[in-house]
Amino acid sequence: MALVTTEPTINEGPLFAEVDMASDFNAPTVRATVIQASTIFYDTPATLDKAERLLGEAVGHGSQLVVFPEAFVGGYPRGSDFGVSIGNRTAKGREEFRKYHSAAIDVPGPEVDRLATMAGKYKVHLVMGVIERDGYTLYCTVLFFDSQGHYLGKHRKIMPTALERIIWGFGDGSTIPVFETPIGKIGAAICWENRMPLLRTAMYAKGIEIYCAPTADARDVWQASMTHIALEGGCFVLSANQFCRRRDYPPPPEYVFAGTEEDLTPDFVVCAGGSVIISPSGAILAGPNYDGEALISADLDLGEIARAKFDFDVVGHYSRPEVLSLTVKDHPTNPVTFTSTSKKIEDNTK
């Protein structure tokens, strides 16, 4: 196994690390890339331009699947408290939410159309972390596109973490997809959702082979979770995180890192990345990278999935359904249902 890297230079373009693996005659090999880069905060059009540039670079190195970090389009509001304490909101915090809401995207919408066009232009499968705007509620969402430029669907984060719950809504069981594509069965869970065993089990039951884990967690311990999921699910795990310095966010007072702003220089690293690709046997194929913005790639020998599941198939020969079982409520949970809509559908079927 050969590893080729270059020193990261933020201004001149991202580092590209690639791993070559021996392939199986009977199973395809997929070149996959995780993008480790920062949002251009509060500037969604510029962020989409950056995404297209990075996508083109990845495809130039032969990538067939490209995964972007959590909240890449719309931004991860690291360090923000939105002026919230228990029992109180501030006018500044409300204005901060208004600006954040404005940077989010509608699904479907023009930004989704542009992402689909990118995927089709570069003939690549694309997994993109976004902040989705649905009316006045925001969701942390992952969008999926195929290499023909078709929007496949989305996953909404079902459990935002800690203060994320103030600004993001909760997804439901209707958006836990695993898409069957020519390069494998692809799905995603976002950040600390990956620590939810029942959610993982639902994805394993759908046959996931390429498990995408966009995140905002740059801690060393995150790597243990990614390795465990690869082993548990017998799947490839692709985790993409942003690498951000303080200067990648607007300067104060427009944007303030609550409680730490006075200690931050423009070059201070506020999110160190750690993006990684792991095989179904738990081997690290590329990364983790903590050095800067990067394209991190590996060749995925899909034959490794069968080899791993020979040892352990969590929803197959290693399950005990007569003892342990899971029921997933995978229907939409709408707060309001109009009976007139149901009646129209009923009348049209008569």
Salt bridges, closest charged atoms under 4 A:
GLU18 OE2 - ARG31 NH2 3.74
ASP20 OD1 - ARG31 NH2 3.47
ASP24 OD2 - ARG307 NH2 2.54
ASP49 OD1 - ARG114 NH2 2.72
GLU52 OE1 - ARG114 NH2 3.09
GLU52 OE2 - LYS121 NZ 3.08
GLU57 OE2 - ARG53 NH1 3.01
GLU70 OE2 - LYS157 NZ 2.96
GLU95 OE2 - ARG98 NH2 2.75
ASP106 OD1 - ARG133 NE 3.09
GLU132 OE2 - LYS154 NZ 2.68
GLU132 OE2 - ARG156 NH2 2.86
ASP134 OD2 - ARG156 NH2 2.98
ASP146 OD2 - HIS150 ND1 3.16
GLU164 OE1 - LYS157 NZ 2.88
GLU193 OE1 - HIS155 NE2 2.79
ASP217 OD2 - ARG219 NH2 2.94
GLU232 OE1 - ARG200 NE 2.66
GLU232 OE2 - HIS228 NE2 3.19
GLU254 OE2 - LYS99 NZ 3.41
GLU261 OE2 - ARG246 NE 3.08
ASP267 OD1 - ARG247 NH1 1.97
GLU293 OE2 - LYS50 NZ 2.83
ASP299 OD1 - ARG31 NE 2.34
ASP301 OD2 - ARG307 NH1 3.21
GLU304 OE2 - ARG307 NH1 2.61
ASP313 OD1 - LYS309 NZ 3.92
GLU322 OE2 - ARG320 NE 2.43
ASP347 OD2 - LYS343 NZ 3.26
ASP347 OD1 - LYS350 NZ 3.92
